[in-house]
Amino acid sequence: MPKQRISPVLLMITAFTLVIIVALITRMVLTQPTQTTSNDVVILQDAESFDGVTRLDPTPITDVTLTDTNGQTMAFSAYQGRYVLTFFGFTHCPDVCPITMSDFRQVKQLLGEHSENVTFLMISVDGERDTPAVLDRFVKRFDPSFIGLTGTEAVIRPFALQFGAEFTLNKSPGAANYTVDHTASSFLVDPQGNLVAKYLYGIDPQVIVDDLVARLG
């Protein structure tokens, strides 16, 4: 039985049709926005800028009563009337906390006379070990004017969550030595008691200074 031969013309038409189909599919893929591009845009919007500052719509912070380094009760609202640069940490922290407090010291120095309008505050999330005396020695290592506040976990945790700050005490019952995982960012509260900015850990202190000076006018 003789083999059936395919017409050269038919082969050419088929090949041409395949080329057209491939070209159309390629064009559709190239012109369709990818998920990666969409995610990149969202990330940039969330970051607000490339300088490590997230500028927020003013959000009121619900007041809380904590304990200061003199062992006296102190309401967070007592610091209204000035900007409050706030950090949640603990004194046994090996790196993030001392680095952040050193950055705070540099921010204060760079602010010059503007520093009179800013309170520098560390809130300890480790109230069991960070007694008023321990916390006082820690913050005063960086600047005599720096303020330390602490309290029980039950009081600190819901207060910190208002800022978007979280922490985990990695300890066993009765353990004296343990680590604490905590949010490393710092936060800015305006004179009216509203959360207005978040500063990424490790950013250049000058960036914080520039943001504060712009707000102070």
mmCIF file of the C-alpha atoms, coordinates in Angstrom:
data_MODEL
# 
_entry.id   MODEL 
# 
loop_
_atom_site.group_PDB 
_atom_site.id 
_atom_site.type_symbol 
_atom_site.label_atom_id 
_atom_site.label_alt_id 
_atom_site.label_comp_id 
_atom_site.label_asym_id 
_atom_site.label_entity_id 
_atom_site.label_seq_id 
_atom_site.pdbx_PDB_ins_code 
_atom_site.Cartn_x 
_atom_site.Cartn_y 
_atom_site.Cartn_z 
_atom_site.occupancy 
_atom_site.B_iso_or_equiv 
_atom_site.pdbx_formal_charge 
_atom_site.auth_seq_id 
_atom_site.auth_comp_id 
_atom_site.auth_asym_id 
_atom_site.auth_atom_id 
_atom_site.pdbx_PDB_model_num 
ATOM 1   C CA . MET A 1 1   ? 0.000  0.000  0.000  1.00 0.00 ? 1   MET A CA 1 
ATOM 2   C CA . PRO A 1 2   ? 1.602  3.304  -1.050 1.00 0.00 ? 2   PRO A CA 1 
ATOM 3   C CA . LYS A 1 3   ? 2.361  5.856  1.721  1.00 0.00 ? 3   LYS A CA 1 
ATOM 4   C CA . GLN A 1 4   ? 0.236  9.004  1.742  1.00 0.00 ? 4   GLN A CA 1 
ATOM 5   C CA . ARG A 1 5   ? 2.386  12.099 1.231  1.00 0.00 ? 5   ARG A CA 1 
ATOM 6   C CA . ILE A 1 6   ? 1.573  15.373 2.979  1.00 0.00 ? 6   ILE A CA 1 
ATOM 7   C CA . SER A 1 7   ? 1.398  18.361 0.721  1.00 0.00 ? 7   SER A CA 1 
ATOM 8   C CA . PRO A 1 8   ? 4.291  20.862 1.159  1.00 0.00 ? 8   PRO A CA 1 
ATOM 9   C CA . VAL A 1 9   ? 1.737  23.644 1.021  1.00 0.00 ? 9   VAL A CA 1 
ATOM 10  C CA . LEU A 1 10  ? -0.185 22.115 3.942  1.00 0.00 ? 10  LEU A CA 1 
ATOM 11  C CA . LEU A 1 11  ? 3.034  21.814 5.928  1.00 0.00 ? 11  LEU A CA 1 
ATOM 12  C CA . MET A 1 12  ? 3.830  25.482 5.348  1.00 0.00 ? 12  MET A CA 1 
ATOM 13  C CA . ILE A 1 13  ? 0.339  26.559 6.403  1.00 0.00 ? 13  ILE A CA 1 
ATOM 14  C CA . THR A 1 14  ? 0.513  24.458 9.562  1.00 0.00 ? 14  THR A CA 1 
ATOM 15  C CA . ALA A 1 15  ? 3.962  25.803 10.489 1.00 0.00 ? 15  ALA A CA 1 
ATOM 16  C CA . PHE A 1 16  ? 2.860  29.391 9.871  1.00 0.00 ? 16  PHE A CA 1 
ATOM 17  C CA . THR A 1 17  ? -0.227 28.882 12.019 1.00 0.00 ? 17  THR A CA 1 
ATOM 18  C CA . LEU A 1 18  ? 1.892  27.535 14.878 1.00 0.00 ? 18  LEU A CA 1 
ATOM 19  C CA . VAL A 1 19  ? 4.199  30.561 14.678 1.00 0.00 ? 19  VAL A CA 1 
ATOM 20  C CA . ILE A 1 20  ? 1.214  32.909 14.896 1.00 0.00 ? 20  ILE A CA 1 
ATOM 21  C CA . ILE A 1 21  ? -0.207 31.061 17.912 1.00 0.00 ? 21  ILE A CA 1 
ATOM 22  C CA . VAL A 1 22  ? 3.136  31.142 19.757 1.00 0.00 ? 22  VAL A CA 1 
ATOM 23  C CA . ALA A 1 23  ? 3.543  34.857 19.024 1.00 0.00 ? 23  ALA A CA 1 
ATOM 24  C CA . LEU A 1 24  ? 0.073  35.654 20.360 1.00 0.00 ? 24  LEU A CA 1 
ATOM 25  C CA . ILE A 1 25  ? 0.650  33.665 23.553 1.00 0.00 ? 25  ILE A CA 1 
ATOM 26  C CA . THR A 1 26  ? 4.034  35.362 24.107 1.00 0.00 ? 26  THR A CA 1 
ATOM 27  C CA . ARG A 1 27  ? 2.502  38.795 23.655 1.00 0.00 ? 27  ARG A CA 1 
ATOM 28  C CA . MET A 1 28  ? -0.226 38.021 26.171 1.00 0.00 ? 28  MET A CA 1 
ATOM 29  C CA . VAL A 1 29  ? 2.319  36.867 28.751 1.00 0.00 ? 29  VAL A CA 1 
ATOM 30  C CA . LEU A 1 30  ? 4.582  39.886 28.293 1.00 0.00 ? 30  LEU A CA 1 
ATOM 31  C CA . THR A 1 31  ? 1.773  42.417 28.527 1.00 0.00 ? 31  THR A CA 1 
ATOM 32  C CA . GLN A 1 32  ? 0.066  40.795 31.542 1.00 0.00 ? 32  GLN A CA 1 
ATOM 33  C CA . PRO A 1 33  ? 1.241  42.256 34.921 1.00 0.00 ? 33  PRO A CA 1 
ATOM 34  C CA . THR A 1 34  ? 2.949  39.618 37.017 1.00 0.00 ? 34  THR A CA 1 
ATOM 35  C CA . GLN A 1 35  ? 2.240  38.877 40.658 1.00 0.00 ? 35  GLN A CA 1 
ATOM 36  C CA . THR A 1 36  ? 5.806  39.830 41.535 1.00 0.00 ? 36  THR A CA 1 
ATOM 37  C CA . THR A 1 37  ? 5.326  43.317 40.144 1.00 0.00 ? 37  THR A CA 1 
ATOM 38  C CA . SER A 1 38  ? 2.120  43.706 42.116 1.00 0.00 ? 38  SER A CA 1 
ATOM 39  C CA . ASN A 1 39  ? 3.809  42.581 45.321 1.00 0.00 ? 39  ASN A CA 1 
ATOM 40  C CA . ASP A 1 40  ? 6.712  44.964 44.745 1.00 0.00 ? 40  ASP A CA 1 
ATOM 41  C CA . VAL A 1 41  ? 4.305  47.880 44.509 1.00 0.00 ? 41  VAL A CA 1 
ATOM 42  C CA . VAL A 1 42  ? 2.565  46.886 47.749 1.00 0.00 ? 42  VAL A CA 1 
ATOM 43  C CA . ILE A 1 43  ? 5.884  46.581 49.548 1.00 0.00 ? 43  ILE A CA 1 
ATOM 44  C CA . LEU A 1 44  ? 6.965  50.022 48.408 1.00 0.00 ? 44  LEU A CA 1 
ATOM 45  C CA . GLN A 1 45  ? 3.674  51.515 49.539 1.00 0.00 ? 45  GLN A CA 1 
ATOM 46  C CA . ASP A 1 46  ? 3.943  49.852 52.947 1.00 0.00 ? 46  ASP A CA 1 
ATOM 47  C CA . ALA A 1 47  ? 7.539  51.012 53.371 1.00 0.00 ? 47  ALA A CA 1 
ATOM 48  C CA . GLU A 1 48  ? 6.455  54.578 52.579 1.00 0.00 ? 48  GLU A CA 1 
ATOM 49  C CA . SER A 1 49  ? 9.998  55.465 51.515 1.00 0.00 ? 49  SER A CA 1 
ATOM 50  C CA . PHE A 1 50  ? 13.434 53.999 51.105 1.00 0.00 ? 50  PHE A CA 1 
ATOM 51  C CA . ASP A 1 51  ? 14.829 55.798 54.175 1.00 0.00 ? 51  ASP A CA 1 
ATOM 52  C CA . GLY A 1 52  ? 13.567 53.349 56.800 1.00 0.00 ? 52  GLY A CA 1 
ATOM 53  C CA . VAL A 1 53  ? 10.779 55.617 58.050 1.00 0.00 ? 53  VAL A CA 1 
ATOM 54  C CA . THR A 1 54  ? 7.146  54.500 57.985 1.00 0.00 ? 54  THR A CA 1 
ATOM 55  C CA . ARG A 1 55  ? 5.022  57.620 58.288 1.00 0.00 ? 55  ARG A CA 1 
ATOM 56  C CA . LEU A 1 56  ? 1.634  56.788 59.759 1.00 0.00 ? 56  LEU A CA 1 
ATOM 57  C CA . ASP A 1 57  ? -1.736 58.462 59.960 1.00 0.00 ? 57  ASP A CA 1 
ATOM 58  C CA . PRO A 1 58  ? -1.964 59.805 63.535 1.00 0.00 ? 58  PRO A CA 1 
ATOM 59  C CA . THR A 1 59  ? -3.320 56.983 65.709 1.00 0.00 ? 59  THR A CA 1 
ATOM 60  C CA . PRO A 1 60  ? -4.270 57.706 69.345 1.00 0.00 ? 60  PRO A CA 1 
ATOM 61  C CA . ILE A 1 61  ? -2.421 55.612 71.912 1.00 0.00 ? 61  ILE A CA 1 
ATOM 62  C CA . THR A 1 62  ? -4.579 54.420 74.801 1.00 0.00 ? 62  THR A CA 1 
ATOM 63  C CA . ASP A 1 63  ? -2.977 55.502 78.059 1.00 0.00 ? 63  ASP A CA 1 
ATOM 64  C CA . VAL A 1 64  ? -1.364 53.089 80.521 1.00 0.00 ? 64  VAL A CA 1 
ATOM 65  C CA . THR A 1 65  ? 0.223  53.413 83.948 1.00 0.00 ? 65  THR A CA 1 
ATOM 66  C CA . LEU A 1 66  ? 3.747  52.011 84.246 1.00 0.00 ? 66  LEU A CA 1 
ATOM 67  C CA . THR A 1 67  ? 6.588  52.160 86.772 1.00 0.00 ? 67  THR A CA 1 
ATOM 68  C CA . ASP A 1 68  ? 9.471  54.597 86.333 1.00 0.00 ? 68  ASP A CA 1 
ATOM 69  C CA . THR A 1 69  ? 13.089 54.176 87.423 1.00 0.00 ? 69  THR A CA 1 
ATOM 70  C CA . ASN A 1 70  ? 12.309 55.756 90.799 1.00 0.00 ? 70  ASN A CA 1 
ATOM 71  C CA . GLY A 1 71  ? 9.742  53.070 91.508 1.00 0.00 ? 71  GLY A CA 1 
ATOM 72  C CA . GLN A 1 72  ? 6.881  55.557 91.081 1.00 0.00 ? 72  GLN A CA 1 
ATOM 73  C CA . THR A 1 73  ? 3.802  55.015 88.942 1.00 0.00 ? 73  THR A CA 1 
ATOM 74  C CA . MET A 1 74  ? 3.805  57.061 85.769 1.00 0.00 ? 74  MET A CA 1 
ATOM 75  C CA . ALA A 1 75  ? 1.149  57.422 83.085 1.00 0.00 ? 75  ALA A CA 1 
ATOM 76  C CA . PHE A 1 76  ? 2.382  57.374 79.509 1.00 0.00 ? 76  PHE A CA 1 
ATOM 77  C CA . SER A 1 77  ? 0.195  60.423 78.875 1.00 0.00 ? 77  SER A CA 1 
ATOM 78  C CA . ALA A 1 78  ? 2.404  62.399 81.296 1.00 0.00 ? 78  ALA A CA 1 
ATOM 79  C CA . TYR A 1 79  ? 4.838  62.878 78.410 1.00 0.00 ? 79  TYR A CA 1 
ATOM 80  C CA . GLN A 1 80  ? 2.319  64.585 76.142 1.00 0.00 ? 80  GLN A CA 1 
ATOM 81  C CA . GLY A 1 81  ? 3.312  68.033 74.974 1.00 0.00 ? 81  GLY A CA 1 
ATOM 82  C CA . ARG A 1 82  ? 6.556  66.731 73.456 1.00 0.00 ? 82  ARG A CA 1 
ATOM 83  C CA . TYR A 1 83  ? 7.443  64.150 70.851 1.00 0.00 ? 83  TYR A CA 1 
ATOM 84  C CA . VAL A 1 84  ? 8.232  60.807 72.476 1.00 0.00 ? 84  VAL A CA 1 
ATOM 85  C CA . LEU A 1 85  ? 10.775 58.564 70.760 1.00 0.00 ? 85  LEU A CA 1 
ATOM 86  C CA . THR A 1 86  ? 9.851  55.144 72.149 1.00 0.00 ? 86  THR A CA 1 
ATOM 87  C CA . PHE A 1 87  ? 11.574 51.764 72.130 1.00 0.00 ? 87  PHE A CA 1 
ATOM 88  C CA . PHE A 1 88  ? 10.462 48.424 73.588 1.00 0.00 ? 88  PHE A CA 1 
ATOM 89  C CA . GLY A 1 89  ? 13.394 46.318 74.799 1.00 0.00 ? 89  GLY A CA 1 
ATOM 90  C CA . PHE A 1 90  ? 15.130 44.812 77.837 1.00 0.00 ? 90  PHE A CA 1 
ATOM 91  C CA . THR A 1 91  ? 18.360 45.493 79.708 1.00 0.00 ? 91  THR A CA 1 
ATOM 92  C CA . HIS A 1 92  ? 19.877 42.007 79.276 1.00 0.00 ? 92  HIS A CA 1 
ATOM 93  C CA . CYS A 1 93  ? 19.698 42.427 75.492 1.00 0.00 ? 93  CYS A CA 1 
ATOM 94  C CA . PRO A 1 94  ? 23.144 41.720 73.980 1.00 0.00 ? 94  PRO A CA 1 
ATOM 95  C CA . ASP A 1 95  ? 22.921 43.853 70.846 1.00 0.00 ? 95  ASP A CA 1 
ATOM 96  C CA . VAL A 1 96  ? 19.717 45.464 69.535 1.00 0.00 ? 96  VAL A CA 1 
ATOM 97  C CA . CYS A 1 97  ? 18.846 47.394 72.707 1.00 0.00 ? 97  CYS A CA 1 
ATOM 98  C CA . PRO A 1 98  ? 22.248 48.940 73.461 1.00 0.00 ? 98  PRO A CA 1 
ATOM 99  C CA . ILE A 1 99  ? 22.692 49.788 69.792 1.00 0.00 ? 99  ILE A CA 1 
ATOM 100 C CA . THR A 1 100 ? 19.275 51.459 69.676 1.00 0.00 ? 100 THR A CA 1 
ATOM 101 C CA . MET A 1 101 ? 19.956 53.435 72.833 1.00 0.00 ? 101 MET A CA 1 
ATOM 102 C CA . SER A 1 102 ? 23.305 54.525 71.411 1.00 0.00 ? 102 SER A CA 1 
ATOM 103 C CA . ASP A 1 103 ? 21.440 55.693 68.318 1.00 0.00 ? 103 ASP A CA 1 
ATOM 104 C CA . PHE A 1 104 ? 19.035 57.611 70.559 1.00 0.00 ? 104 PHE A CA 1 
ATOM 105 C CA . ARG A 1 105 ? 22.020 59.348 72.164 1.00 0.00 ? 105 ARG A CA 1 
ATOM 106 C CA . GLN A 1 106 ? 23.311 60.313 68.725 1.00 0.00 ? 106 GLN A CA 1 
ATOM 107 C CA . VAL A 1 107 ? 19.864 61.542 67.677 1.00 0.00 ? 107 VAL A CA 1 
ATOM 108 C CA . LYS A 1 108 ? 19.731 63.786 70.743 1.00 0.00 ? 108 LYS A CA 1 
ATOM 109 C CA . GLN A 1 109 ? 23.188 65.193 70.038 1.00 0.00 ? 109 GLN A CA 1 
ATOM 110 C CA . LEU A 1 110 ? 22.369 65.865 66.388 1.00 0.00 ? 110 LEU A CA 1 
ATOM 111 C CA . LEU A 1 111 ? 19.084 67.542 67.287 1.00 0.00 ? 111 LEU A CA 1 
ATOM 112 C CA . GLY A 1 112 ? 20.875 70.181 69.320 1.00 0.00 ? 112 GLY A CA 1 
ATOM 113 C CA . GLU A 1 113 ? 18.405 72.662 70.787 1.00 0.00 ? 113 GLU A CA 1 
ATOM 114 C CA . HIS A 1 114 ? 15.528 70.764 69.131 1.00 0.00 ? 114 HIS A CA 1 
ATOM 115 C CA . SER A 1 115 ? 16.121 67.912 71.595 1.00 0.00 ? 115 SER A CA 1 
ATOM 116 C CA . GLU A 1 116 ? 14.279 69.974 74.221 1.00 0.00 ? 116 GLU A CA 1 
ATOM 117 C CA . ASN A 1 117 ? 11.078 69.046 72.386 1.00 0.00 ? 117 ASN A CA 1 
ATOM 118 C CA . VAL A 1 118 ? 11.734 65.282 72.407 1.00 0.00 ? 118 VAL A CA 1 
ATOM 119 C CA . THR A 1 119 ? 11.514 62.685 75.198 1.00 0.00 ? 119 THR A CA 1 
ATOM 120 C CA . PHE A 1 120 ? 13.680 59.587 74.765 1.00 0.00 ? 120 PHE A CA 1 
ATOM 121 C CA . LEU A 1 121 ? 11.967 56.602 76.320 1.00 0.00 ? 121 LEU A CA 1 
ATOM 122 C CA . MET A 1 122 ? 12.736 52.904 76.703 1.00 0.00 ? 122 MET A CA 1 
ATOM 123 C CA . ILE A 1 123 ? 9.953  50.616 77.901 1.00 0.00 ? 123 ILE A CA 1 
ATOM 124 C CA . SER A 1 124 ? 11.201 47.296 79.264 1.00 0.00 ? 124 SER A CA 1 
ATOM 125 C CA . VAL A 1 125 ? 9.198  44.221 78.265 1.00 0.00 ? 125 VAL A CA 1 
ATOM 126 C CA . ASP A 1 126 ? 11.069 42.193 80.905 1.00 0.00 ? 126 ASP A CA 1 
ATOM 127 C CA . GLY A 1 127 ? 9.645  43.597 84.119 1.00 0.00 ? 127 GLY A CA 1 
ATOM 128 C CA . GLU A 1 128 ? 10.595 40.540 86.157 1.00 0.00 ? 128 GLU A CA 1 
ATOM 129 C CA . ARG A 1 129 ? 14.335 41.197 85.811 1.00 0.00 ? 129 ARG A CA 1 
ATOM 130 C CA . ASP A 1 130 ? 14.289 44.893 84.915 1.00 0.00 ? 130 ASP A CA 1 
ATOM 131 C CA . THR A 1 131 ? 13.551 46.405 88.283 1.00 0.00 ? 131 THR A CA 1 
ATOM 132 C CA . PRO A 1 132 ? 13.487 50.215 88.487 1.00 0.00 ? 132 PRO A CA 1 
ATOM 133 C CA . ALA A 1 133 ? 17.090 50.269 89.728 1.00 0.00 ? 133 ALA A CA 1 
ATOM 134 C CA . VAL A 1 134 ? 18.354 47.959 86.966 1.00 0.00 ? 134 VAL A CA 1 
ATOM 135 C CA . LEU A 1 135 ? 16.524 49.908 84.289 1.00 0.00 ? 135 LEU A CA 1 
ATOM 136 C CA . ASP A 1 136 ? 17.770 53.208 85.685 1.00 0.00 ? 136 ASP A CA 1 
ATOM 137 C CA . ARG A 1 137 ? 21.410 52.119 85.459 1.00 0.00 ? 137 ARG A CA 1 
ATOM 138 C CA . PHE A 1 138 ? 20.885 50.904 81.917 1.00 0.00 ? 138 PHE A CA 1 
ATOM 139 C CA . VAL A 1 139 ? 19.273 54.007 80.407 1.00 0.00 ? 139 VAL A CA 1 
ATOM 140 C CA . LYS A 1 140 ? 21.552 56.405 82.274 1.00 0.00 ? 140 LYS A CA 1 
ATOM 141 C CA . ARG A 1 141 ? 24.568 54.731 80.662 1.00 0.00 ? 141 ARG A CA 1 
ATOM 142 C CA . PHE A 1 142 ? 23.521 56.413 77.441 1.00 0.00 ? 142 PHE A CA 1 
ATOM 143 C CA . ASP A 1 143 ? 22.205 59.762 78.670 1.00 0.00 ? 143 ASP A CA 1 
ATOM 144 C CA . PRO A 1 144 ? 21.164 61.105 82.080 1.00 0.00 ? 144 PRO A CA 1 
ATOM 145 C CA . SER A 1 145 ? 17.930 62.476 80.606 1.00 0.00 ? 145 SER A CA 1 
ATOM 146 C CA . PHE A 1 146 ? 16.759 59.202 79.079 1.00 0.00 ? 146 PHE A CA 1 
ATOM 147 C CA . ILE A 1 147 ? 13.666 57.711 80.707 1.00 0.00 ? 147 ILE A CA 1 
ATOM 148 C CA . GLY A 1 148 ? 12.954 54.073 81.507 1.00 0.00 ? 148 GLY A CA 1 
ATOM 149 C CA . LEU A 1 149 ? 9.550  52.575 82.239 1.00 0.00 ? 149 LEU A CA 1 
ATOM 150 C CA . THR A 1 150 ? 8.527  49.027 83.020 1.00 0.00 ? 150 THR A CA 1 
ATOM 151 C CA . GLY A 1 151 ? 5.596  46.950 84.228 1.00 0.00 ? 151 GLY A CA 1 
ATOM 152 C CA . THR A 1 152 ? 4.130  43.496 84.274 1.00 0.00 ? 152 THR A CA 1 
ATOM 153 C CA . GLU A 1 153 ? 3.773  41.466 81.094 1.00 0.00 ? 153 GLU A CA 1 
ATOM 154 C CA . ALA A 1 154 ? -0.013 41.691 81.412 1.00 0.00 ? 154 ALA A CA 1 
ATOM 155 C CA . VAL A 1 155 ? 0.199  45.492 81.286 1.00 0.00 ? 155 VAL A CA 1 
ATOM 156 C CA . ILE A 1 156 ? 3.022  45.915 78.763 1.00 0.00 ? 156 ILE A CA 1 
ATOM 157 C CA . ARG A 1 157 ? 1.845  43.460 76.099 1.00 0.00 ? 157 ARG A CA 1 
ATOM 158 C CA . PRO A 1 158 ? -1.483 45.122 75.113 1.00 0.00 ? 158 PRO A CA 1 
ATOM 159 C CA . PHE A 1 159 ? 0.152  48.527 75.331 1.00 0.00 ? 159 PHE A CA 1 
ATOM 160 C CA . ALA A 1 160 ? 3.006  47.491 73.013 1.00 0.00 ? 160 ALA A CA 1 
ATOM 161 C CA . LEU A 1 161 ? 0.588  45.979 70.520 1.00 0.00 ? 161 LEU A CA 1 
ATOM 162 C CA . GLN A 1 162 ? -0.878 49.436 69.925 1.00 0.00 ? 162 GLN A CA 1 
ATOM 163 C CA . PHE A 1 163 ? 2.489  50.330 68.386 1.00 0.00 ? 163 PHE A CA 1 
ATOM 164 C CA . GLY A 1 164 ? 2.730  47.083 66.453 1.00 0.00 ? 164 GLY A CA 1 
ATOM 165 C CA . ALA A 1 165 ? 5.450  45.881 68.847 1.00 0.00 ? 165 ALA A CA 1 
ATOM 166 C CA . GLU A 1 166 ? 5.540  42.276 70.008 1.00 0.00 ? 166 GLU A CA 1 
ATOM 167 C CA . PHE A 1 167 ? 7.763  40.247 72.311 1.00 0.00 ? 167 PHE A CA 1 
ATOM 168 C CA . THR A 1 168 ? 8.290  36.686 73.528 1.00 0.00 ? 168 THR A CA 1 
ATOM 169 C CA . LEU A 1 169 ? 9.950  35.753 76.809 1.00 0.00 ? 169 LEU A CA 1 
ATOM 170 C CA . ASN A 1 170 ? 11.918 32.580 76.085 1.00 0.00 ? 170 ASN A CA 1 
ATOM 171 C CA . LYS A 1 171 ? 12.069 31.208 79.595 1.00 0.00 ? 171 LYS A CA 1 
ATOM 172 C CA . SER A 1 172 ? 11.243 28.115 81.575 1.00 0.00 ? 172 SER A CA 1 
ATOM 173 C CA . PRO A 1 173 ? 9.564  28.286 84.996 1.00 0.00 ? 173 PRO A CA 1 
ATOM 174 C CA . GLY A 1 174 ? 12.075 29.566 87.546 1.00 0.00 ? 174 GLY A CA 1 
ATOM 175 C CA . ALA A 1 175 ? 14.738 30.302 84.918 1.00 0.00 ? 175 ALA A CA 1 
ATOM 176 C CA . ALA A 1 176 ? 16.992 33.260 85.743 1.00 0.00 ? 176 ALA A CA 1 
ATOM 177 C CA . ASN A 1 177 ? 18.754 33.475 82.393 1.00 0.00 ? 177 ASN A CA 1 
ATOM 178 C CA . TYR A 1 178 ? 16.683 33.713 79.239 1.00 0.00 ? 178 TYR A CA 1 
ATOM 179 C CA . THR A 1 179 ? 16.424 35.669 76.038 1.00 0.00 ? 179 THR A CA 1 
ATOM 180 C CA . VAL A 1 180 ? 13.612 37.872 74.789 1.00 0.00 ? 180 VAL A CA 1 
ATOM 181 C CA . ASP A 1 181 ? 12.522 38.156 71.178 1.00 0.00 ? 181 ASP A CA 1 
ATOM 182 C CA . HIS A 1 182 ? 11.121 41.616 70.545 1.00 0.00 ? 182 HIS A CA 1 
ATOM 183 C CA . THR A 1 183 ? 10.312 44.122 67.822 1.00 0.00 ? 183 THR A CA 1 
ATOM 184 C CA . ALA A 1 184 ? 13.469 46.088 67.068 1.00 0.00 ? 184 ALA A CA 1 
ATOM 185 C CA . SER A 1 185 ? 11.875 49.176 65.523 1.00 0.00 ? 185 SER A CA 1 
ATOM 186 C CA . SER A 1 186 ? 11.462 52.468 67.358 1.00 0.00 ? 186 SER A CA 1 
ATOM 187 C CA . PHE A 1 187 ? 8.285  54.539 67.391 1.00 0.00 ? 187 PHE A CA 1 
ATOM 188 C CA . LEU A 1 188 ? 7.376  58.203 67.467 1.00 0.00 ? 188 LEU A CA 1 
ATOM 189 C CA . VAL A 1 189 ? 4.412  59.574 69.396 1.00 0.00 ? 189 VAL A CA 1 
ATOM 190 C CA . ASP A 1 190 ? 3.433  63.183 68.756 1.00 0.00 ? 190 ASP A CA 1 
ATOM 191 C CA . PRO A 1 191 ? 2.672  65.825 71.435 1.00 0.00 ? 191 PRO A CA 1 
ATOM 192 C CA . GLN A 1 192 ? -1.036 64.966 71.242 1.00 0.00 ? 192 GLN A CA 1 
ATOM 193 C CA . GLY A 1 193 ? -0.408 61.305 72.105 1.00 0.00 ? 193 GLY A CA 1 
ATOM 194 C CA . ASN A 1 194 ? -0.740 59.900 68.581 1.00 0.00 ? 194 ASN A CA 1 
ATOM 195 C CA . LEU A 1 195 ? 1.530  57.296 67.017 1.00 0.00 ? 195 LEU A CA 1 
ATOM 196 C CA . VAL A 1 196 ? 2.863  58.970 63.855 1.00 0.00 ? 196 VAL A CA 1 
ATOM 197 C CA . ALA A 1 197 ? 5.986  57.101 62.722 1.00 0.00 ? 197 ALA A CA 1 
ATOM 198 C CA . LYS A 1 198 ? 7.987  53.896 62.928 1.00 0.00 ? 198 LYS A CA 1 
ATOM 199 C CA . TYR A 1 199 ? 11.763 53.844 62.467 1.00 0.00 ? 199 TYR A CA 1 
ATOM 200 C CA . LEU A 1 200 ? 13.450 50.723 61.189 1.00 0.00 ? 200 LEU A CA 1 
ATOM 201 C CA . TYR A 1 201 ? 16.164 49.291 63.426 1.00 0.00 ? 201 TYR A CA 1 
ATOM 202 C CA . GLY A 1 202 ? 19.649 50.203 62.269 1.00 0.00 ? 202 GLY A CA 1 
ATOM 203 C CA . ILE A 1 203 ? 18.792 53.227 60.118 1.00 0.00 ? 203 ILE A CA 1 
ATOM 204 C CA . ASP A 1 204 ? 21.100 56.219 60.148 1.00 0.00 ? 204 ASP A CA 1 
ATOM 205 C CA . PRO A 1 205 ? 20.268 58.391 63.196 1.00 0.00 ? 205 PRO A CA 1 
ATOM 206 C CA . GLN A 1 206 ? 20.418 61.407 60.886 1.00 0.00 ? 206 GLN A CA 1 
ATOM 207 C CA . VAL A 1 207 ? 17.305 60.086 59.128 1.00 0.00 ? 207 VAL A CA 1 
ATOM 208 C CA . ILE A 1 208 ? 15.404 60.176 62.421 1.00 0.00 ? 208 ILE A CA 1 
ATOM 209 C CA . VAL A 1 209 ? 16.755 63.649 63.105 1.00 0.00 ? 209 VAL A CA 1 
ATOM 210 C CA . ASP A 1 210 ? 15.627 64.912 59.692 1.00 0.00 ? 210 ASP A CA 1 
ATOM 211 C CA . ASP A 1 211 ? 12.142 63.497 60.231 1.00 0.00 ? 211 ASP A CA 1 
ATOM 212 C CA . LEU A 1 212 ? 11.867 65.047 63.696 1.00 0.00 ? 212 LEU A CA 1 
ATOM 213 C CA . VAL A 1 213 ? 13.139 68.461 62.589 1.00 0.00 ? 213 VAL A CA 1 
ATOM 214 C CA . ALA A 1 214 ? 10.630 68.473 59.732 1.00 0.00 ? 214 ALA A CA 1 
ATOM 215 C CA . ARG A 1 215 ? 7.835  67.774 62.210 1.00 0.00 ? 215 ARG A CA 1 
ATOM 216 C CA . LEU A 1 216 ? 9.083  70.375 64.682 1.00 0.00 ? 216 LEU A CA 1 
ATOM 217 C CA . GLY A 1 217 ? 9.141  72.999 61.951 1.00 0.00 ? 217 GLY A CA 1 
# 
